[in-house]
Amino acid sequence: MDHRQLKDSAILVGYNPEGLCVYTAQMPLGDYWDGEHVWDTDAGVQDLRLEKIHGYLFDSSGDLLQEFESIFDLATGSYKSGWAKHSDGTYREDAA
């Protein structure tokens, strides 16, 4: 089977506390880096009950640049914790 190669793209999937998908998006990396996102505002997080975003960022060759997860506090709508794995092998974690 021939798999579609994602190039210059961000794939984002958001979940509520019950584990149900409440947000999905695919966009060019430039839009991801420079654009506004639903989790950029407390109200956006709270309206969707967006507890977790899992993302994959692909470069212009289709190689995975970064995989990340961000966790949000539903009471405040603010970023709580997260992690990121980069293509160079580095791993960063923000503890709650």
DONU-938835 format. One record per residue (C-alpha): x, y, z. Coordinates in pm, whole numbers, plus 50000, padded with zeros to 5 digits. Layout:
// residues N
XYZ
...
***
This chain:
// residues 96
500005000050000
501305034849911
501095058550207
500545095550154
503635114750256
502895146350453
505165175050351
505465209450511
502505201350735
501265201751090
498775175051197
496945183151521
494465162351720
492785174652037
490995154252304
488615161452590
488975144952937
486885115252819
489385108552539
487035119352262
488425138851968
487165174751984
489615191551743
491555181751430
493535202251183
496045198250904
497825229650790
501065241650630
503895246350880
503965283750814
500325286450920
501025265551228
503985287051338
502365320651259
498665313751301
496195316251585
495035283751741
492015274251948
494315267552247
495815302352231
492895315652436
491525303352767
487985304852625
488965283352326
490285256052554
487305258052788
484635259352514
485925226852359
486955211652693
490305207152517
492455188452766
495165175552533
496635183752191
498865158652016
500775171851717
503095160451441
505195185051239
506625174150903
509295192450700
509305199250325
510735164350261
508005147450460
510295138450749
508965141551102
510475172751260
508695170951592
506025151951782
504505169152082
501735168552337
500315197752532
498025194352835
495665222252941
493965230653270
490245231153193
489435252553498
491665281153378
492125272553009
495875277053043
498785254752941
499635230053217
502355206653089
503675189052784
506515172752601
508215174252262
510425149652074
512575165251802
514085149051493
517605153951631
516725131151924
516245158052188
513345154752424
511855182852629
509265179152902
507415206153093
506265191653424
502935201553571
***
